[in-house]
Each structure stands twice: as C-alpha cells, then as structure tokens.
Amino acid sequence: MQKNKLYVGNLSYSVDESQLKDLFTSYGEINEVTLIKDRDTGRSKGFAFITFATTEAAEKALEQDGKEHDGRPLKVNAAQEKERSDRGGRSGGFGGDKPGSKRGGFGGGKPGSKRGGFGGGGGKRGDRSNDRNRW
C-alpha cells in the first residue's frame, strides 16, 4: 500500500482535478491527481485519489478531513489498496450455458464454476426427468 496516496471523498460533482491540486498543493508536491468519473457519462463520481511526492506531505494533507469545500465536508483518508480477486474480469452475459451444463440463463458465472446463470432455460428440449429438483 502506498503511504503517500490519499482518498478524497464527498466532493462536489463540479470539482475538477485542477481545483483539487490547488486545494492540496500547499501540503507538498503532488505527483498525480485522479478524479474518478463515470465511464458512460464522464461525470465525476464525487471522489478522487491524490498521490503526493512524500509520505510526510500526505500525512499533513489528512488535516483536510472534515473541512468544508463547496459546501460539503471532505472525507480524506489514506487510500486503501483494492482487494484483487483471482476471478479475473466479469464473465457471462446472456446465455450462461457451459459445456456439460444443463442450465442456461443470464449471467454465466465464475470461470471454473459449475453454476450457470440466472433463470435457466438451457438443457435439452423434452428432458423433464429432473423437473422435481428444479424448484
């Protein structure tokens, strides 16, 4: 985990990266400001990450926690590294049939999982031998 990277939350949606840099530059040199945006709309999600050149600068900047900016109290914490899963990316989508599976439906499932997706609808037509176990 980087000790010089901060999470800044509860931001006004109108705040941009240059405003964040201006707000935090008095604490020390900033290497990077990343304002998180919705990938579909491009609109800010209301939080950002700021990476300082030194741990000391990041620690000083923590004093912004709770201070008001654009009418909102900021939430400033040390950034936590996102837990990585070994699942890889999302899989599935419509269909969900897997080789050897009798089930279909939405969603697919995890790689290596024996589960299909939501719904059902897969399997052979007319094969009702297992109906009593379906519900």
Buried (B, 14 or more C-beta within 10 A) or exposed (E): EEEBBBBBBBBEEEBEBEBBEEBBBEBBEBEEBEBBEEEEEEEBBBBBBBBBEBBEBBBBBEEBBEEEBEEBEBBBEBBEEEEEEEEEEEBBEEBBBBEEBBBBBBBBBBEEEEBBBBEBBBBEEEEEEEEEEEE
